[in-house]
């Protein structure tokens, strides 16, 4: 079952350092662009992943085509993709040893989440870190 308590979600946000943003967009009006800005402003290392933008820079960060191409260790994958892609994303996260999977609002697949958890991956589902951080900060948890 995906993490749901405020304490557990705050712990994720406190402990991850490097976030692969899967489905990164170069459009400033896009939610993934705004979330990337937010994460960078809160001192996360953010690695944008989008095969269409691969090799370019987004907010000063090099964009990679896939998680497997990212040259550094990834603590968390933040998923801005349709839920239909989650089973494959989970399999890749398992193979790469990524410890946390965070899916954005409306990106829900309970079966994929269970599969990830069975392999030791923490899962936060159907939430946005740019919404959760300020809320948890106001609650005194961050």
C-alpha positions as CSV (number, residue, x, y, z in Angstrom):
1,X,0.0,0.0,0.0
2,X,1.5,3.4,-1.0
3,X,2.7,5.6,1.8
4,X,-0.1,7.8,3.1
5,X,0.8,9.2,6.5
6,X,2.1,12.8,6.6
7,X,5.1,11.5,8.6
8,X,6.0,8.9,6.0
9,X,5.7,11.4,3.1
10,X,7.7,14.0,5.0
11,X,10.4,11.3,5.6
12,X,10.5,10.7,1.8
13,X,11.0,14.4,1.1
14,X,13.6,14.7,3.9
15,X,15.7,11.7,2.8
16,X,15.8,11.8,-1.0
17,X,18.4,14.0,-2.7
18,X,18.4,13.1,-6.4
19,X,15.1,13.0,-8.2
20,X,14.7,11.7,-11.8
21,X,11.7,13.6,-13.2
22,X,10.2,11.2,-15.7
23,X,8.1,13.0,-18.3
24,X,9.8,16.3,-17.9
25,X,8.5,19.1,-20.2
26,X,10.2,22.2,-21.5
27,X,6.9,24.1,-21.5
28,X,6.8,26.6,-18.5
29,X,3.0,26.2,-18.1
30,X,3.4,22.4,-17.7
31,X,3.0,20.9,-14.2
32,X,6.3,18.9,-14.7
33,X,8.2,22.1,-15.5
34,X,6.8,23.9,-12.4
35,X,7.5,20.9,-10.2
36,X,11.0,20.7,-11.5
37,X,11.5,24.4,-10.6
38,X,10.1,23.8,-7.2
39,X,12.3,20.8,-6.5
40,X,15.4,22.7,-7.7
41,X,14.5,25.6,-5.5
42,X,14.4,23.2,-2.5
43,X,17.9,21.9,-3.1
44,X,17.0,18.6,-4.8
45,X,19.2,17.5,-7.6
46,X,16.8,17.0,-10.4
47,X,17.5,14.9,-13.5
48,X,14.9,15.4,-16.3
49,X,14.1,12.4,-18.3
50,X,12.3,12.7,-21.7
51,X,13.4,10.9,-24.9
52,X,12.1,13.7,-27.1
53,X,14.2,16.3,-25.2
54,X,17.2,14.1,-24.7
55,X,20.6,15.9,-25.0
56,X,19.1,19.3,-24.4
57,X,19.0,21.3,-21.2
58,X,16.0,22.0,-19.1
59,X,16.3,24.6,-16.3
60,X,20.1,24.1,-16.5
61,X,20.0,20.3,-16.2
62,X,20.9,17.9,-19.0
63,X,17.9,15.8,-20.2
64,X,18.3,12.1,-20.6
65,X,16.2,9.7,-22.7
66,X,15.7,7.1,-20.1
67,X,16.3,6.3,-16.4
68,X,19.0,3.8,-17.5
69,X,21.0,6.6,-19.2
70,X,21.1,8.8,-16.1
71,X,24.8,8.7,-15.0
72,X,24.3,9.2,-11.3
73,X,22.5,7.4,-8.5
74,X,18.7,8.1,-8.4
75,X,16.9,8.2,-5.0
76,X,13.4,8.8,-6.4
77,X,11.6,8.7,-9.6
78,X,8.8,11.4,-9.9
79,X,6.4,10.1,-12.6
80,X,4.6,12.5,-15.0
81,X,3.5,9.7,-17.3
82,X,0.2,8.0,-17.9
83,X,-0.5,5.2,-15.4
84,X,-0.5,2.7,-18.2
85,X,3.3,3.1,-18.2
86,X,3.8,2.4,-14.5
87,X,4.4,-1.4,-14.8
88,X,7.4,-0.8,-17.1
89,X,8.6,2.1,-15.0
90,X,8.4,0.0,-11.8
91,X,10.4,-2.8,-13.6
92,X,13.1,-0.3,-14.6
93,X,13.2,1.2,-11.1
94,X,13.7,-2.3,-9.6
95,X,16.5,-3.1,-12.1
96,X,18.2,0.2,-11.3
97,X,17.9,-0.1,-7.5
98,X,15.8,3.1,-7.2
99,X,14.4,3.3,-3.6
100,X,11.4,5.5,-4.1
101,X,8.7,5.9,-6.7
102,X,6.5,9.0,-6.5
103,X,3.6,9.2,-8.9
104,X,1.9,12.5,-9.7
105,X,-1.8,13.4,-9.3
106,X,-4.1,10.9,-11.1
107,X,-1.2,8.5,-11.9
108,X,-2.6,5.5,-10.1
109,X,-1.9,1.7,-10.5
110,X,-2.3,-0.3,-7.3
111,X,-0.9,-3.5,-8.9
112,X,2.3,-1.6,-10.0
113,X,2.6,-0.1,-6.6
114,X,2.3,-3.5,-4.9
115,X,5.0,-4.9,-7.3
116,X,7.3,-2.0,-6.4
117,X,6.8,-2.5,-2.7
118,X,7.4,-6.2,-2.9
119,X,10.8,-5.2,-4.2
120,X,11.6,-2.8,-1.4
121,X,10.6,0.4,-3.2
122,X,8.8,3.1,-1.2
123,X,5.7,4.3,-3.1
124,X,3.9,7.6,-2.9
125,X,1.0,7.7,-5.3
126,X,-1.4,10.3,-6.6
127,X,0.3,13.2,-4.9
128,X,2.6,16.1,-5.9
129,X,5.7,17.0,-3.9
130,X,5.3,20.7,-4.8
131,X,1.9,20.6,-3.0
132,X,2.9,18.2,-0.2
133,X,6.1,20.1,0.8
134,X,4.4,23.4,1.7
135,X,1.5,21.6,3.4
136,X,3.9,19.4,5.5
137,X,6.1,22.4,6.3
138,X,3.0,24.3,7.6
139,X,2.2,21.2,9.8
140,X,5.8,21.4,11.2
141,X,6.9,18.1,9.6
142,X,9.5,19.7,7.3
